[in-house]
């Protein structure tokens, strides 16, 4: 399990059980595959360049970064 996955799991553990299903999805793993939606998004050119420079899977990285931010935000709102 990667450090990112561990952090996502820890954030989910801190959420109330009833909120896990309604506000957040389980972290990506071999056991759970969240539904993906295709979108069109505009990113700053330097941000996209940095993402792509991280190697193959830059869209997965983008999703992981956004998920981490989402879970942190949900935790802050919980108080």
Secondary structure per residue as TSV (DSSP state, phi and psi in degrees):
chain	resnum	aa	ss	phi	psi
A	1	X	-	360.0	132.5
A	2	X	-	-76.1	164.2
A	3	X	H	-62.5	-36.2
A	4	X	H	-63.3	-44.6
A	5	X	H	-62.7	-40.6
A	6	X	H	-61.1	-43.2
A	7	X	H	-63.8	-40.8
A	8	X	H	-63.8	-42.5
A	9	X	H	-64.0	-42.1
A	10	X	H	-62.3	-40.2
A	11	X	H	-64.3	-39.8
A	12	X	H	-67.6	-36.4
A	13	X	H	-62.5	-34.6
A	14	X	H	-74.6	-18.7
A	15	X	S	-75.8	149.2
A	16	X	-	-62.5	143.3
A	17	X	H	-51.2	-44.5
A	18	X	H	-67.4	-23.6
A	19	X	H	-84.4	-21.6
A	20	X	H	-58.6	-46.1
A	21	X	H	-73.1	-35.1
A	22	X	H	-88.8	-26.6
A	23	X	H	-115.1	-19.9
A	24	X	-	-144.9	154.3
A	25	X	-	-103.1	159.2
A	26	X	-	-62.9	148.6
A	27	X	-	-64.0	156.2
A	28	X	S	-60.5	132.7
A	29	X	S	-162.1	177.7
A	30	X	S	-71.4	-14.2
A	31	X	S	-93.0	-18.6
A	32	X	-	-140.6	131.4
A	33	X	-	-125.3	102.6
A	34	X	-	-66.3	153.3
A	35	X	-	-65.9	132.6
A	36	X	-	-101.2	146.2
A	37	X	-	-124.3	134.4
A	38	X	-	-81.9	132.5
A	39	X	-	-133.4	169.0
A	40	X	-	-115.7	126.4
A	41	X	-	-132.4	148.1
A	42	X	-	-103.1	124.9
A	43	X	-	-120.9	152.2
A	44	X	-	-61.6	141.9
A	45	X	H	-57.4	-39.8
A	46	X	H	-69.8	-31.9
A	47	X	H	-67.5	-46.2
A	48	X	H	-62.3	-41.3
A	49	X	H	-60.8	-42.7
A	50	X	H	-63.8	-45.3
A	51	X	H	-57.3	-48.6
A	52	X	H	-65.4	-30.1
A	53	X	H	-69.5	-14.7
A	54	X	T	-76.5	-7.7
A	55	X	-	104.7	-172.2
A	56	X	S	-56.9	140.5
A	57	X	-	92.6	26.9
A	58	X	H	-64.2	-29.6
A	59	X	H	-69.8	-36.3
A	60	X	H	-65.4	-40.9
A	61	X	H	-61.4	-44.5
A	62	X	H	-59.0	-44.1
A	63	X	H	-63.3	-43.0
A	64	X	H	-63.1	-42.0
A	65	X	H	-63.6	-42.7
A	66	X	H	-67.0	-39.6
A	67	X	H	-62.5	-43.5
A	68	X	H	-59.7	-44.7
A	69	X	H	-63.6	-41.5
A	70	X	H	-60.1	-47.3
A	71	X	H	-64.7	-38.6
A	72	X	H	-63.1	-42.6
A	73	X	H	-63.5	-44.5
A	74	X	H	-61.4	-38.1
A	75	X	H	-66.4	-41.9
A	76	X	H	-63.2	-41.5
A	77	X	H	-64.4	-33.6
A	78	X	H	-64.3	-32.7
A	79	X	-	89.9	360.0
